[in-house]
Amino acid sequence: MALVTGHGKTRLYLHRFKKTESAVCLCNKEDQILDHILNKCTRHKTQRDLFKEKVLKAWSWPVSKKELITKQLKSFLTFTEIINLEH
């Protein structure tokens, strides 16, 4: 849930508090924020594809953050538990 609110342990969030040297995702494409993780990050493609399969049964992609937390929360939480933002 913290990822949806912007308070998750993304590199951008940690960088604001001087916990990481850079906000750029480890894929080196752009800052690591939820939208990047959900839609673009090459490091999480496999996990994202599995998550999208579940979401696409009921909704179209990309899914809004509101839909994630109101209608797809269980699938979203599973996705956030699987991904590793640090390695």
C-alpha positions in Angstrom: 0.0 0.0 0.0 2.9 2.3 0.7 3.9 2.2 -3.0 0.5 3.6 -4.0 0.8 6.6 -1.6 4.3 7.4 -2.6 5.7 6.4 0.7 7.1 3.0 -0.3 10.7 2.1 -0.4 11.3 3.3 -3.9 14.7 4.9 -4.7 13.0 8.3 -5.2 11.4 8.1 -1.8 14.7 7.0 -0.1 16.7 9.6 -2.0 14.5 12.4 -0.5 15.7 11.3 2.9 19.4 10.8 1.8 19.1 7.0 2.2 20.3 6.4 -1.4 22.7 8.4 -3.5 20.4 8.4 -6.5 16.7 8.2 -7.2 17.3 6.4 -10.5 16.0 2.9 -10.7 18.6 0.1 -10.9 17.5 -0.5 -14.5 19.1 3.0 -15.2 16.1 4.2 -17.2 14.5 6.8 -15.0 13.6 7.6 -11.3 12.2 4.6 -9.5 8.6 5.5 -8.8 5.4 3.4 -8.9 4.5 4.4 -12.4 7.9 3.3 -13.6 7.7 0.0 -11.8 4.2 -0.8 -13.0 4.7 0.2 -16.6 8.4 0.4 -17.7 11.0 -1.1 -15.5 12.8 -3.9 -17.3 13.9 -5.5 -14.1 10.3 -6.3 -13.1 8.9 -7.3 -16.5 8.2 -11.0 -15.6 6.5 -10.1 -12.3 4.6 -7.2 -14.0 3.4 -9.5 -16.8 2.0 -12.0 -14.2 0.3 -9.2 -12.4 -1.1 -7.8 -15.6 -2.6 -11.2 -16.5 -4.6 -11.1 -13.2 -5.7 -7.5 -13.7 -6.6 -7.8 -17.3 -9.2 -10.4 -16.5 -11.3 -7.6 -15.0 -9.7 -4.3 -16.1 -7.8 -2.8 -18.9 -4.1 -1.9 -18.7 -2.7 0.5 -17.6 -4.8 0.5 -14.4 -5.2 3.6 -12.3 -3.8 3.8 -8.8 -7.4 4.2 -7.6 -8.4 0.9 -9.3 -5.3 -0.8 -7.8 -6.3 0.0 -4.2 -10.1 -0.3 -4.6 -10.5 -3.2 -7.0 -7.2 -5.0 -7.4 -5.7 -4.6 -3.9 -5.0 -8.3 -3.3 -3.2 -8.8 -6.7 -1.4 -5.5 -6.3 -0.1 -6.4 -2.8 1.0 -9.8 -4.1 2.9 -8.0 -6.9 4.6 -5.6 -4.4 5.6 -8.5 -2.2 7.3 -10.3 -5.1 9.3 -7.5 -6.6 12.7 -6.5 -5.1 13.3 -2.8 -5.3 16.8 -3.1 -3.8 18.6 -5.6 -6.0 
